[in-house]
Amino acid sequence: MAKAVATINLKGGVGKSTMTAALAEFMAGDFGKRVLLIDLDPQTNLTTMMIGSDQWQALNESGRTLKALFEEALDSKAATFDIEDAIQRNVSPLANLGGIDLLASSLDMIEISEEVAAWQYDEPDSLEPVLVLKRAVDRIRDQYDYILIDCPPNMGIITRNGLMLADAYVIPTIPDVLSTYGIPQIQKRVRMFSDKTGHKIKALGLIITKYRKGTNLHRDTIQRLQNAVLDYDALPAHERELTERPPNVIPVYIPDAIAIASAADYFDWGTLNKRYGGGATVGALNELTSHLMTNVEIYT
């Protein structure tokens, strides 16, 4: 059965969607894995990166985005959501790269999330509002090796649907103060959600994005994040029980490269090497992907 990993950060602009797409493409292209991408973010960045804006618009108009899944859950009279029909097969602007499928997002997810949140408010003890995505995806989960879930930049009801499906989560972040400020809040909210639902979710660590090795701020921030883990591990056992363990920093840093920013464009570069700029950047993405897959298998 596929291992599912959610990507989360409360701060926008950290490269969350771009990193999710890159992980999927390297899983498929370099490691031969079957990957399902789930775009829960109403900004639809991941969706348009993988299928382009024209195809997304056609999907949106025909009711084959995840909005339709949540509409069906909210209204018994709504059209039936056919997940097999909604899944976009072998997505990626790279024509020669197969193995990646997509469940697309919609700008209308903003409105639908408010309606699902109201459902949760009306039935605060029910898990039904957070099981919508999982119940749908569990029907086709065996078709994949990995599922990557791009969550909105909040801890709302749609993100909680993603967490209910996920075995683990990662936090892509730029190594600066603003991007890392919300990390404890993410951890706390995920733990609270896990405690309430009984669904265990493993924190796999921080993915450092847009790294500038010549910048003192970036080096100092990474050192601070690493020291926080060391300081926690040095605490007596009874003190460790009183607080959350800070997430590990995954020891592969993705550079702030023009090629990675350009990868957000829907354009056939021909190969992964050209799409992501070659050299050290491609090497880092390959190593990060390998690290993530290994740790998912070990810890979940």
C-alpha positions in Angstrom: 0.0 0.0 0.0 1.2 3.5 -0.8 2.9 5.6 1.8 1.3 9.1 2.0 3.3 12.2 2.9 1.8 15.7 3.4 3.8 18.9 2.8 2.8 21.7 5.1 3.9 25.2 6.0 1.8 28.1 7.4 4.0 30.5 5.4 3.5 31.0 1.7 6.4 31.4 -0.8 8.6 28.7 0.7 8.6 26.5 -2.3 6.1 24.0 -0.9 4.3 23.2 -4.2 7.4 23.3 -6.3 9.1 20.9 -3.8 6.2 18.5 -3.9 6.3 18.4 -7.7 10.0 17.9 -7.7 9.8 15.0 -5.2 7.1 13.3 -7.4 9.1 13.8 -10.6 12.3 12.4 -9.0 10.5 9.5 -7.4 9.0 8.6 -10.8 11.9 9.6 -13.1 15.0 8.4 -11.1 13.5 5.7 -8.9 10.7 4.2 -11.0 7.9 4.8 -8.5 4.2 5.3 -9.1 3.1 8.5 -7.5 -0.2 10.2 -6.9 -0.2 13.9 -6.3 -3.1 15.4 -4.4 -3.4 19.2 -4.6 -5.5 20.5 -1.7 -4.2 24.0 -1.9 -6.8 26.4 -3.5 -4.0 28.4 -5.1 -3.8 25.4 -7.5 0.0 26.0 -8.1 0.8 22.3 -8.1 -2.0 21.5 -10.4 -1.0 24.1 -13.0 2.6 23.1 -12.7 1.7 19.5 -13.7 -1.1 20.0 -16.3 -1.1 23.6 -17.3 -3.8 26.2 -16.9 -5.9 25.2 -19.9 -6.3 21.6 -18.8 -7.0 22.7 -15.3 -9.8 25.0 -16.5 -11.4 22.2 -18.4 -11.3 20.0 -15.3 -12.7 22.7 -13.2 -15.6 23.4 -15.6 -16.4 19.6 -15.9 -16.5 19.1 -12.1 -13.4 16.8 -11.9 -11.5 18.6 -9.2 -11.4 17.8 -5.5 -14.0 20.5 -5.0 -16.5 18.0 -6.4 -15.5 15.4 -3.9 -16.2 17.6 -0.9 -19.5 18.9 -2.6 -20.7 15.3 -2.8 -19.9 14.8 0.9 -21.8 17.9 1.8 -24.9 17.4 -0.3 -26.6 14.1 -1.1 -28.0 15.6 -4.2 -24.7 16.7 -5.6 -23.2 14.9 -8.6 -21.3 11.6 -7.8 -17.6 12.1 -7.6 -15.8 9.5 -9.8 -12.3 9.4 -8.6 -11.1 7.3 -11.5 -12.4 9.9 -13.9 -11.0 12.8 -11.9 -7.5 11.4 -11.7 -5.2 12.9 -14.4 -2.8 10.2 -15.6 0.9 10.6 -16.4 1.0 14.3 -15.6 4.1 16.4 -15.9 5.2 18.9 -18.5 8.0 16.4 -19.4 6.4 14.3 -22.1 8.9 11.4 -21.6 8.2 11.2 -17.8 5.4 8.8 -16.8 4.3 7.4 -13.5 2.7 10.5 -11.9 -1.0 11.0 -11.5 -2.9 14.0 -10.1 -6.0 14.9 -8.2 -6.5 18.5 -9.1 -7.4 21.4 -6.9 -9.8 24.3 -7.6 -9.9 28.0 -6.7 -13.4 27.2 -5.4 -11.8 25.1 -2.6 -11.7 28.3 -0.5 -15.5 28.4 -0.4 -16.0 24.6 0.0 -13.6 24.6 2.9 -15.8 27.0 4.8 -18.8 24.7 4.2 -16.8 21.6 5.4 -15.6 23.6 8.5 -19.3 24.5 9.2 -20.1 20.8 9.0 -17.4 20.1 11.6 -18.6 22.9 13.8 -22.1 21.4 13.8 -20.8 17.9 14.6 -17.7 18.6 16.7 -17.3 15.0 17.9 -17.6 13.4 14.4 -14.7 12.3 12.3 -16.8 12.3 9.1 -15.7 15.8 7.9 -12.0 14.8 8.1 -12.5 11.4 6.4 -13.8 12.6 3.1 -10.5 12.5 1.2 -9.1 9.3 2.9 -12.2 7.3 2.1 -12.1 8.3 -1.6 -8.3 7.8 -2.0 -8.2 4.5 -0.1 -10.2 2.9 -3.0 -7.2 3.5 -5.4 -4.3 3.6 -2.9 -2.9 0.3 -4.0 -2.2 1.6 -7.4 0.7 3.7 -6.1 4.0 3.5 -4.2 3.7 7.0 -2.8 1.1 9.7 -2.4 2.2 13.3 -1.9 -0.4 15.7 -0.5 0.2 19.5 -1.0 -1.7 21.1 1.8 -3.0 24.7 2.1 -0.9 27.2 4.1 -3.1 26.7 7.2 -4.3 24.0 9.6 -7.9 24.2 8.5 -10.4 21.4 7.7 -9.0 20.7 4.3 -5.4 20.3 5.6 -6.8 18.0 8.3 -8.3 15.8 5.5 -4.8 15.6 4.1 -3.4 14.7 7.5 -6.0 12.0 8.0 -4.7 10.3 4.8 -1.0 10.9 5.5 1.4 8.5 7.2 3.9 11.3 7.7 4.5 15.0 7.0 7.4 17.3 6.0 7.7 21.0 6.4 9.5 22.7 3.5 11.0 26.0 4.7 13.3 28.8 3.8 15.9 29.0 6.6 14.9 32.5 7.8 13.0 33.8 10.8 9.6 34.4 9.1 9.5 31.0 7.3 10.4 29.0 10.4 8.4 30.9 13.0 5.2 28.8 12.6 6.9 25.4 12.9 6.1 24.8 16.6 2.5 25.7 15.9 2.4 23.2 13.0 3.8 20.5 15.3 1.4 21.3 18.1 -1.7 21.3 15.9 -0.7 18.0 14.2 -0.2 16.4 17.6 -3.5 17.7 18.8 -5.2 16.3 15.7 -3.5 13.0 16.1 -4.5 12.7 19.7 -8.1 13.5 18.9 -8.5 11.2 15.9 -6.1 8.4 17.0 -4.4 8.6 13.7 -0.6 8.6 14.1 1.4 10.9 11.8 5.2 10.9 11.8 7.1 14.1 11.5 9.9 13.4 8.9 11.6 16.8 9.3 12.3 20.1 7.7 13.2 20.4 4.0 15.5 23.4 3.6 14.5 25.3 0.4 15.9 28.3 -1.4 19.2 27.9 0.5 21.9 30.4 0.0 25.1 29.0 1.5 26.9 32.3 1.4 24.2 34.0 3.6 24.9 34.1 7.3 21.2 34.3 8.1 20.6 30.9 6.4 23.5 29.2 8.0 22.7 30.6 11.4 19.0 29.6 11.1 19.9 26.1 10.2 22.3 25.9 13.1 19.6 27.2 15.4 17.1 24.6 14.2 19.7 21.8 14.6 20.7 23.0 18.1 17.0 23.0 19.2 16.9 19.2 18.5 20.2 18.6 20.3 19.0 20.7 23.3 15.8 18.7 23.5 17.6 15.4 23.3 19.8 16.5 26.2 16.9 17.2 28.5 16.0 14.7 31.3 13.3 12.2 30.3 10.7 13.8 32.5 11.3 17.2 30.9 11.1 15.8 27.3 7.6 14.5 28.1 6.4 18.1 28.7 7.2 19.5 25.3 7.3 18.7 21.6 10.6 17.5 20.1 11.7 19.9 17.4 11.8 18.5 13.9 15.1 17.2 12.5 16.6 19.2 9.7 16.8 16.9 6.7 20.6 17.0 5.8 20.1 17.9 2.1 19.6 21.6 1.3 17.9 22.7 -1.9 19.6 25.8 -3.3 18.0 29.0 -4.3 18.3 28.4 -8.0 16.7 30.1 -11.0 16.1 26.7 -12.5 13.9 25.5 -9.6 11.9 28.7 -9.8 11.5 28.2 -13.5 10.3 24.7 -13.0 7.0 26.1 -11.8 6.3 27.0 -15.5 4.4 24.4 -17.5 7.0 23.8 -20.2 8.6 20.6 -21.6 12.3 20.9 -20.8 12.9 17.4 -22.1 14.6 15.9 -19.1 14.7 16.2 -15.3 18.3 17.4 -15.6 17.3 20.3 -17.8 14.1 21.1 -15.9 16.0 21.5 -12.6 19.2 23.0 -13.9 21.5 20.0 -13.7 24.6 19.8 -11.6 24.5 20.2 -7.8 20.8 21.1 -7.8 19.7 17.9 -9.5 22.0 15.9 -7.3 20.5 17.5 -4.2 16.9 16.8 -5.3 17.8 13.2 -6.1 19.5 12.8 -2.7 16.5 14.4 -0.9 14.1 12.1 -2.6 16.1 9.1 -1.7 16.4 10.2 1.9 12.6 10.9 2.2 11.6 7.5 0.7 14.0 5.7 3.0 12.7 7.5 6.1 9.1 7.0 5.1 9.7 3.3 4.9 11.6 3.1 8.2 9.4 5.3 10.4 5.8 4.6 9.1 
